[in-house]
Amino acid sequence: MGISLITDPRASEAAGKFITLVVTAASMSLAFTLIPLFPFPLPFIVAALVAYATYRNPPIGAFTGSMIILLGLFYHLSRIGFFELFPGPWMRLLAMVILVVPFFILPPMLTTNISIIAMDIGILAVSLLFFTETFYFAVPLILIFATIYNRRGIIVTISYYASISLPLQLMQYLKTFSVGVPPPLYAPLNVIFVDIQEAMRQVSLSEIYKIFSVIGGQLLAATRNGG
């Protein structure tokens, strides 16, 4: 059976898709739990559905997962007043566009198992940042992936890692801001992890409605003022 798995292209492709399914389910579960948009246990259910969608149609599944992560980031940034820090509506709109663009550009390019796993590695690396015991392994994980796959997909990995981790680092810096202290370049996201989990501890259907109202309100305000 092992030999046939290697020599039979169809068996090899099936095994690759199954491994991709498992890794995607794991990465999405972590992302939807650590940057939650829905109450427990919905993150795991939604992650399983996204992983299956990715198994069936990689670009569509990747786009769906990316949008859920983006909405989670958008909500928590809005919740702490991040966008209000920008001096005018055009700057606020520009910040939103910069946040959104990578999540729209990257998914259509993810058409192979290796490109989907590259996305997953970027998400898993961000997940490691949330804990002081594991954040040291985030960058090594990316380097190991790049070495094993001869740098194939490394741009996707770094893009997802940067697009998700940088807003989270900014969130944490705002929560721990001290005059004269520059933001750390590489630090655990333990403070923002506690803040996010506290904010999502008591979530009901009305709170979910509130989440989307906050997101929609930020978008409408920026668009209206910008126009």
DAFENBEL-V554610 format. One line per field, one symbol per residue. ss: DSSP state (a for helix, b for strand, c for the rest). phi: phi as a letter, one per 40 degrees, with the letter a starting at -180 (. if undefined). burial: b if it has 24 or more other ideal C-beta (glycine too) atoms within 12 Angstrom, else e. A space follows every 50 residues. Layout:
# DAFENBEL-V554610
ss = ???
phi = ???
burial = ???
This chain:
# DAFENBEL-V554610
ss = caaaaaacaaaaaaaaaaaaaaaaaaaaaaaaaacccccccaaaaaaaaa aaaaaacaaaaaaaaaaaaaaaaaaaaaacccaaacccaaaaaaaaaaaa aaaaacaaacccaaaaaaaaaaaaaaaaccccccccaaaaaaaaaaaacc cccaaaaaaaaaaaaaaaaaaaaaaccccccccccccccaaaaaaaaaac ccccaaaaaaaaaaaaaaaaaaaaaac
phi = .cccccccdcccccccccccdcccccccccccccbcbbcccddccccccc ccccccadcccccccccccdccccccccccgccccccacccccccccccc ddccccdcccbbdccccdccccccccdcccbccbcccccdccccccccbf gcgcccdcccdcccccdcccdccccbdbcgbccccaaccccccccccccb cbbbccccccdcccccccccccccccc
burial = eeeeeeeeeeeeeeebbeebbbbbbbbbbbbbbbbbbbbeeebeebbbbb bbbbbeebbebbbbbbbbbbbbbbbbbbbbebbeebeeeeebbebbebbb ebbeebbebbeebbbbbbbbbbbbbbbbbbeeeebebbbebbeebbeeee eebbbbbbbbbbbbbbbbbbbbbbbeeeeeeeeeeebbbebbbebbeebb eebeeeeeeebeebbeebbeebeeeee
